[in-house]
């Protein structure tokens, strides 16, 4: 899957992972939107939208902000169209260590916080970033090209107002998620269905078998409980009903 130049929506593919955000290069290809207490990335009218229900596996910022501690916020839009909407913090994860020096480099953090809790991402929500104190925002590829100051951290249920301005700078943030992408299993042989589900980072559960008279339906998936195209956290179960051939009475 290609990395979208920050932040156009990446397409969903069989890789069952998505890289959201900046390519973490020196190019200035994105603007920053400054909300009242967070920062969102945008390319014109596109913001950092989560493309699938899934699990955050890692995230990174390009930073030269010595001592900075970052917080990745999951933001649910609450009002207004497009860029005029407000956001509610639904979840957050903190970086596991402060930036140790002034070098302009990529800092990568795990997808779970210090307590080991993984962050579930919801399709259609947004990602934003906050930081500690009044540290300057990390650079966008060019020395001295910094954006204002970081606001305070956002805790769950905090409501942020609509973005207040666009700077023309790139917020160097990247997040990676894994997800289960539910395929269409109907009419497949059970063995083939198991392989198909595994290749899409899901797992299959046979709810029960149903008697059938046609040999063509024997050991094939008749029905699945999760619609094809649904996304969820990795290894999510998909329950199926499988045909069992009934012999005719003599």
Backbone torsions as a table, in degrees:
resi	resn	phi	psi	omega
1	UNK	NA	136.1	-178.3
2	UNK	-79.0	151.8	174.2
3	UNK	-86.8	124.8	-176.7
4	UNK	-80.5	134.9	177.8
5	UNK	-64.8	109.3	-169.7
6	UNK	-17.0	112.7	9.7
7	UNK	-137.2	45.9	174.7
8	UNK	-66.3	149.8	-176.1
9	UNK	-67.2	124.9	174.2
10	UNK	-75.8	147.5	177.7
11	UNK	-75.3	157.2	178.2
12	UNK	-87.5	128.6	-177.6
13	UNK	-133.1	177.2	-175.7
14	UNK	-67.5	-15.8	-179.4
15	UNK	-61.9	-19.6	-179.5
16	UNK	56.6	34.8	172.0
17	UNK	-147.2	154.8	179.8
18	UNK	-138.0	134.7	172.9
19	UNK	-102.3	120.1	-173.4
20	UNK	-111.2	127.4	170.8
21	UNK	113.5	-151.0	-171.9
22	UNK	-72.6	154.5	171.9
23	UNK	-80.2	-3.9	-179.1
24	UNK	59.0	41.7	173.5
25	UNK	-109.1	-177.4	-177.2
26	UNK	-84.0	-3.9	-176.7
27	UNK	-72.5	144.6	-179.8
28	UNK	-98.0	82.0	-171.5
29	UNK	-109.6	4.3	-175.6
30	UNK	-143.3	157.4	174.1
31	UNK	-101.9	166.7	172.3
32	UNK	-110.7	139.6	169.0
33	UNK	-104.9	127.4	179.7
34	UNK	-98.6	108.6	174.6
35	UNK	-86.6	179.1	-175.7
36	UNK	-64.9	-29.0	-177.9
37	UNK	-145.4	23.4	176.2
38	UNK	-159.0	176.3	177.5
39	UNK	-130.0	134.6	178.9
40	UNK	-120.1	146.0	176.6
41	UNK	-94.3	153.1	-178.2
42	UNK	-155.3	146.0	164.5
43	UNK	-115.2	104.0	-175.2
44	UNK	57.5	-104.9	-175.7
45	UNK	-100.7	-0.5	-178.6
46	UNK	-96.9	131.2	175.8
47	UNK	-107.8	-177.2	-177.4
48	UNK	-78.3	85.1	-174.9
49	UNK	-95.7	135.6	177.5
50	UNK	-76.8	121.8	-171.5
51	UNK	-83.7	-14.0	-175.7
52	UNK	-155.6	149.2	169.3
53	UNK	-64.6	127.0	-176.7
54	UNK	-170.4	-161.1	-175.0
55	UNK	-124.4	127.2	177.3
56	UNK	-66.8	123.6	-180.0
57	UNK	-101.3	-32.5	176.5
58	UNK	-165.3	162.4	175.0
59	UNK	-149.9	158.0	-174.6
60	UNK	-148.6	153.2	171.5
61	UNK	-131.5	151.9	170.3
62	UNK	-98.6	119.3	-167.6
63	UNK	-146.1	148.9	169.2
64	UNK	-128.7	24.7	-175.5
65	UNK	-91.9	92.0	-179.1
66	UNK	-54.5	127.8	177.5
67	UNK	84.8	-1.7	-176.9
68	UNK	-70.4	138.8	170.9
69	UNK	-118.0	126.5	-174.8
70	UNK	-104.5	157.6	176.3
71	UNK	-136.0	123.7	177.0
72	UNK	-91.5	122.4	-177.7
73	UNK	-106.6	136.0	167.1
74	UNK	-93.2	127.5	-170.2
75	UNK	-121.0	128.4	178.4
76	UNK	-104.4	123.5	-179.7
77	UNK	-64.9	137.0	-175.8
78	UNK	-118.7	-20.3	-177.2
79	UNK	-162.0	155.2	171.2
80	UNK	80.1	153.6	179.6
81	UNK	-85.1	146.7	171.7
82	UNK	52.6	-129.0	-175.0
83	UNK	-76.7	-3.0	-177.9
84	UNK	-91.7	2.4	-174.9
85	UNK	-81.7	157.4	171.5
86	UNK	-94.9	174.6	-175.6
87	UNK	-140.3	146.1	172.2
88	UNK	-112.1	132.3	176.7
89	UNK	-73.2	119.8	178.4
90	UNK	-100.0	-26.1	179.3
91	UNK	-162.2	159.8	176.7
92	UNK	-151.5	162.7	176.7
93	UNK	-142.7	135.2	-176.6
94	UNK	-98.2	148.7	174.9
95	UNK	-64.1	148.6	-172.6
96	UNK	-87.6	0.7	178.4
97	UNK	-164.3	146.6	175.9
98	UNK	-69.3	156.9	175.3
99	UNK	-63.6	124.8	-169.6
100	UNK	-85.8	-10.7	-175.9
101	UNK	-157.0	-177.5	-176.8
102	UNK	-96.0	7.0	-179.0
103	UNK	-73.5	141.3	-179.1
104	UNK	-83.5	94.8	-175.8
105	UNK	-145.2	169.0	-177.7
106	UNK	-82.6	128.6	177.1
107	UNK	-110.3	120.5	-176.6
108	UNK	-108.3	136.7	-177.2
109	UNK	-125.3	151.7	-179.7
110	UNK	-71.8	164.0	-178.8
111	UNK	-84.4	11.9	173.0
112	UNK	-133.1	151.4	-175.8
113	UNK	-81.8	-173.5	-175.5
114	UNK	-62.6	-22.2	177.4
115	UNK	-87.2	-1.4	176.6
116	UNK	86.8	6.2	-178.4
117	UNK	-83.5	126.5	178.2
118	UNK	-79.3	150.6	-179.0
119	UNK	-99.1	113.8	174.8
120	UNK	-78.7	131.3	179.3
121	UNK	-103.2	138.7	-178.1
122	UNK	-108.0	129.0	179.8
123	UNK	-56.6	133.1	178.6
124	UNK	93.3	-15.2	173.2
125	UNK	-78.0	174.7	-177.7
126	UNK	-118.4	162.6	172.0
127	UNK	-113.8	138.4	175.7
128	UNK	-135.6	172.1	-178.9
129	UNK	-136.9	139.1	173.8
130	UNK	-127.8	172.3	-177.2
131	UNK	-150.2	170.6	-174.8
132	UNK	-82.6	145.9	171.6
133	UNK	59.3	-145.7	-178.6
134	UNK	-114.7	37.0	179.0
135	UNK	-66.4	147.1	174.9
136	UNK	-65.6	144.9	177.4
137	UNK	-63.0	151.2	-177.1
138	UNK	-66.3	159.0	-171.9
139	UNK	-76.0	156.8	-179.2
140	UNK	-108.3	44.2	173.1
141	UNK	102.9	-29.0	-178.6
142	UNK	-113.7	137.4	-179.1
143	UNK	-56.7	132.5	178.4
144	UNK	81.9	-7.0	-179.0
145	UNK	-86.3	81.7	-176.4
146	UNK	-114.7	157.1	-177.0
147	UNK	-112.6	104.4	167.7
148	UNK	46.7	-136.3	-178.9
149	UNK	-133.5	158.5	176.8
150	UNK	-76.8	143.1	172.0
151	UNK	-84.7	-172.9	-179.7
152	UNK	-78.0	165.6	179.2
153	UNK	-64.7	154.9	176.6
154	UNK	-111.1	120.9	178.9
155	UNK	-90.8	160.8	178.1
156	UNK	-52.4	140.9	-179.2
157	UNK	77.3	-1.4	172.3
158	UNK	-66.6	136.0	179.3
159	UNK	-106.1	124.9	176.4
160	UNK	-102.1	143.8	177.7
161	UNK	-76.9	178.8	177.2
162	UNK	-61.8	153.5	176.1
163	UNK	-56.3	146.8	-174.2
164	UNK	-107.9	-11.1	-178.3
165	UNK	-174.4	160.2	178.4
166	UNK	-120.8	134.2	-173.2
167	UNK	-103.8	-20.9	-174.7
168	UNK	83.2	10.6	178.3
169	UNK	-109.0	162.6	-177.4
170	UNK	-99.3	126.8	173.0
171	UNK	-84.9	110.6	-172.7
172	UNK	-83.6	82.9	-179.5
173	UNK	-129.1	137.7	177.7
174	UNK	-140.5	137.5	177.7
175	UNK	-131.8	147.0	178.5
176	UNK	-123.6	133.6	177.0
177	UNK	-127.4	150.8	171.4
178	UNK	-109.8	151.1	-179.9
179	UNK	-155.7	158.9	170.8
180	UNK	-90.3	123.7	175.9
181	UNK	-109.4	111.0	-171.7
182	UNK	-75.3	118.6	177.7
183	UNK	-84.2	172.1	175.0
184	UNK	-83.9	111.6	-175.4
185	UNK	-99.7	-8.6	-174.9
186	UNK	-61.0	134.7	178.2
187	UNK	78.3	-1.8	178.1
188	UNK	-83.3	148.0	170.2
189	UNK	-61.2	148.2	-175.1
190	UNK	-58.0	-42.4	179.9
191	UNK	-61.9	-42.4	178.0
192	UNK	-65.9	-39.9	179.6
193	UNK	-62.5	-39.1	177.7
194	UNK	-61.4	-44.3	179.1
195	UNK	-65.0	-41.2	-179.2
196	UNK	-63.5	-44.1	-179.9
197	UNK	-64.6	-43.6	-179.6
198	UNK	-62.1	-37.1	-179.5
199	UNK	-69.6	-15.5	179.3
200	UNK	-107.2	18.3	174.8
201	UNK	64.6	32.1	175.6
202	UNK	-121.2	-177.9	171.8
203	UNK	-137.8	154.4	-175.0
204	UNK	-107.8	143.0	176.7
205	UNK	-130.4	123.5	177.2
206	UNK	-82.9	107.7	-178.1
207	UNK	-67.0	-50.5	174.8
208	UNK	-169.1	169.6	176.8
209	UNK	-102.4	153.1	180.0
210	UNK	-125.2	134.0	-178.4
211	UNK	-68.0	133.8	177.4
212	UNK	-132.3	156.6	179.6
213	UNK	-101.5	-21.3	-178.1
214	UNK	-87.4	130.9	177.6
215	UNK	-63.4	-28.1	-179.4
216	UNK	-65.8	-23.3	-179.4
217	UNK	-95.4	-4.7	-177.9
218	UNK	-65.5	130.3	177.4
219	UNK	61.0	23.7	176.1
220	UNK	-110.3	154.3	178.9
221	UNK	-73.7	122.6	179.3
222	UNK	-94.2	-32.0	-175.0
223	UNK	-157.9	148.3	174.5
224	UNK	-128.5	147.2	-174.0
225	UNK	-84.0	-20.9	179.4
226	UNK	-107.8	124.5	-177.0
227	UNK	-61.2	144.1	174.9
228	UNK	-57.1	142.3	180.0
229	UNK	92.8	-10.0	177.1
230	UNK	-68.2	143.2	174.5
231	UNK	-115.1	148.4	179.7
232	UNK	-157.6	-179.3	-180.0
233	UNK	-64.5	154.5	-178.6
234	UNK	-54.9	146.6	178.3
235	UNK	67.3	19.2	176.0
236	UNK	-64.8	141.1	-178.2
237	UNK	-79.5	146.3	172.4
238	UNK	-123.5	113.3	-179.4
239	UNK	-84.1	137.4	-178.8
240	UNK	-131.2	156.3	172.4
241	UNK	-108.5	129.0	-174.0
242	UNK	-115.3	139.7	-179.8
243	UNK	-74.4	138.5	176.0
244	UNK	-124.9	122.1	-173.6
245	UNK	-68.0	131.4	175.8
246	UNK	-103.0	123.4	179.4
247	UNK	-75.3	139.2	178.9
248	UNK	-72.3	141.9	177.6
249	UNK	-73.9	140.7	177.5
250	UNK	-86.4	NA	NA
